[in-house]
């Protein structure tokens, strides 16, 4: 199962990226998780510009088209989804790659519920299929932990493995 993982944070020490990295390491061998690192290269969305003229947008669209599912982890900035993530999603609205795509949303702050609600609404509007039982919050805010620390923590790694397994079982039943 090919999964594209997208962190909504560009920060070098991002908890969201650390969580996705830990997920990649903890995933069973039947999973191939690729962490997309090109959000910073995607230009501001402009509906007058054809996405096919933007190589970074086309690279993301191609990765999504080749994936069986998406893992998205986004911080909450100013009570909403990060701008770079929202911008990337805006470029995808007119494409078919996202339609009925199984998606799991991850969160690293229990206080970031507005971003989660907003992200869920965006994904549903784009016709993505959120696998609710696979969406989890791993409270990392202010913890200063790395992906290795997350993997080493029994409770966190157990929660992550469970989310991955639920995603696999529920997303394969949909497709």
Secondary structure per residue as TSV (DSSP state, phi and psi in degrees):
chain	resnum	aa	ss	phi	psi
A	1	X	-	360.0	122.1
A	2	X	E	-93.4	123.5
A	3	X	E	-119.9	130.3
A	4	X	E	-96.2	124.6
A	5	X	E	-108.2	129.6
A	6	X	E	-124.8	122.5
A	7	X	E	-94.9	131.5
A	8	X	S	-81.8	9.7
A	9	X	-	-116.8	138.9
A	10	X	-	-96.9	-6.1
A	11	X	-	-62.6	135.1
A	12	X	T	-55.6	-45.1
A	13	X	T	-97.4	36.4
A	14	X	-	-61.8	130.4
A	15	X	H	-66.7	-35.9
A	16	X	H	-64.7	-42.9
A	17	X	H	-68.0	-39.2
A	18	X	H	-61.3	-41.3
A	19	X	H	-62.5	-46.2
A	20	X	H	-65.4	-35.9
A	21	X	H	-65.0	-42.5
A	22	X	H	-63.1	-39.9
A	23	X	H	-60.9	-42.5
A	24	X	H	-59.3	-43.7
A	25	X	H	-71.5	-32.6
A	26	X	H	-87.7	-11.8
A	27	X	S	-67.8	144.2
A	28	X	-	-61.7	162.2
A	29	X	T	-63.2	-19.2
A	30	X	T	-73.6	-4.7
A	31	X	-	-105.6	137.9
A	32	X	E	-120.7	100.5
A	33	X	E	-101.1	123.9
A	34	X	E	-111.9	123.7
A	35	X	E	-91.7	114.9
A	36	X	E	-72.7	128.9
A	37	X	-	-121.3	24.0
A	38	X	-	-107.3	13.9
A	39	X	G	-57.7	-38.1
A	40	X	G	-66.1	-19.5
A	41	X	G	-90.8	-8.0
A	42	X	S	-81.2	125.1
A	43	X	-	-70.0	162.7
A	44	X	-	-56.7	137.2
A	45	X	-	-62.8	133.9
A	46	X	-	-140.9	113.2
A	47	X	T	-64.1	-12.7
A	48	X	T	-82.7	-10.0
A	49	X	S	-100.8	129.5
A	50	X	-	-72.4	126.0
A	51	X	G	-55.9	-27.8
A	52	X	G	-66.5	-12.8
A	53	X	G	-91.7	1.4
A	54	X	-	-117.7	101.1
A	55	X	H	-56.4	-38.9
A	56	X	H	-67.9	-35.2
A	57	X	H	-69.3	-43.7
A	58	X	H	-65.2	-34.4
A	59	X	H	-63.0	-43.2
A	60	X	H	-65.3	-45.4
A	61	X	H	-59.6	-40.5
A	62	X	H	-64.8	-43.8
A	63	X	H	-61.7	-40.8
A	64	X	H	-65.7	-44.6
A	65	X	H	-60.7	-30.4
A	66	X	T	-87.1	-2.8
A	67	X	-	-99.6	153.5
A	68	X	S	-94.1	-10.6
A	69	X	E	-174.0	168.6
A	70	X	E	-126.4	138.7
A	71	X	E	-111.6	126.6
A	72	X	E	-126.0	130.0
A	73	X	E	-129.1	121.1
A	74	X	-	-131.6	140.1
A	75	X	-	-73.9	168.5
A	76	X	E	-104.7	118.8
A	77	X	E	-116.9	125.7
A	78	X	T	51.6	40.9
A	79	X	T	69.1	26.0
A	80	X	E	-152.9	-177.0
A	81	X	E	-66.4	146.9
A	82	X	-	-58.5	144.8
A	83	X	H	-60.3	-39.7
A	84	X	H	-68.0	-35.1
A	85	X	H	-70.8	-46.6
A	86	X	H	-59.2	-42.4
A	87	X	H	-58.4	-46.5
A	88	X	H	-63.1	-42.7
A	89	X	H	-64.3	-36.6
A	90	X	H	-59.2	-37.7
A	91	X	H	-65.7	-24.0
A	92	X	H	-89.7	-11.3
A	93	X	T	-56.3	-41.3
A	94	X	T	-85.3	-4.2
A	95	X	S	-91.9	168.6
A	96	X	S	-97.7	-7.5
A	97	X	T	-61.6	-29.9
A	98	X	T	-89.8	-16.9
A	99	X	T	-62.5	124.1
A	100	X	T	61.1	17.9
A	101	X	-	-68.5	125.5
A	102	X	E	-65.5	132.3
A	103	X	E	-134.2	137.0
A	104	X	E	-119.4	134.0
A	105	X	E	-105.8	132.2
A	106	X	E	-120.0	153.1
A	107	X	E	-139.7	143.0
A	108	X	S	-113.7	8.6
A	109	X	-	-141.6	120.3
A	110	X	T	-64.2	-13.3
A	111	X	T	-88.5	-4.8
A	112	X	-	-92.2	36.9
A	113	X	H	-69.0	-27.1
A	114	X	H	-69.1	-40.0
A	115	X	H	-64.7	-40.3
A	116	X	H	-63.2	-44.8
A	117	X	H	-61.9	-44.2
A	118	X	H	-64.0	-45.4
A	119	X	H	-62.7	-41.3
A	120	X	H	-60.6	-43.8
A	121	X	H	-64.3	-40.7
A	122	X	H	-61.9	-46.9
A	123	X	H	-65.4	-42.2
A	124	X	H	-64.1	-39.4
A	125	X	H	-62.1	-34.9
A	126	X	T	-82.2	4.3
A	127	X	T	71.3	24.9
A	128	X	-	-76.1	156.9
A	129	X	E	-109.5	96.6
A	130	X	E	-74.4	125.9
A	131	X	-	-90.9	87.5
A	132	X	G	-54.6	-41.0
A	133	X	G	-68.9	-12.6
A	134	X	G	-97.6	-6.2
A	135	X	-	-83.1	126.0
A	136	X	E	-135.3	159.9
A	137	X	E	-114.3	126.4
A	138	X	-	-113.7	106.4
A	139	X	-	-70.0	102.3
A	140	X	-	-114.7	-14.4
A	141	X	T	-51.2	124.0
A	142	X	T	77.0	7.1
A	143	X	-	-89.7	-21.0
A	144	X	-	61.2	34.4
A	145	X	-	-96.5	155.9
A	146	X	-	-105.2	176.4
A	147	X	H	-59.2	-39.6
A	148	X	H	-63.3	-38.9
A	149	X	H	-65.5	-39.0
A	150	X	H	-63.7	-45.4
A	151	X	H	-61.6	-39.8
A	152	X	H	-72.7	-20.9
A	153	X	-	-80.7	116.6
A	154	X	H	-58.9	-46.7
A	155	X	H	-65.2	-44.1
A	156	X	H	-66.4	-45.7
A	157	X	H	-65.3	-35.5
A	158	X	H	-64.8	-43.2
A	159	X	H	-62.8	-41.9
A	160	X	H	-65.4	-47.1
A	161	X	H	-60.9	-40.4
A	162	X	H	-63.1	-44.1
A	163	X	H	-61.3	-41.8
A	164	X	H	-63.5	-44.3
A	165	X	H	-65.5	-40.6
A	166	X	H	-63.7	-43.3
A	167	X	H	-57.9	-46.1
A	168	X	H	-61.0	-49.0
A	169	X	H	-68.7	-39.3
A	170	X	H	-80.2	-32.4
A	171	X	H	-76.8	-30.7
A	172	X	H	-75.3	-22.9
A	173	X	H	-74.3	-24.1
A	174	X	H	-82.7	-42.3
A	175	X	-	-80.0	360.0
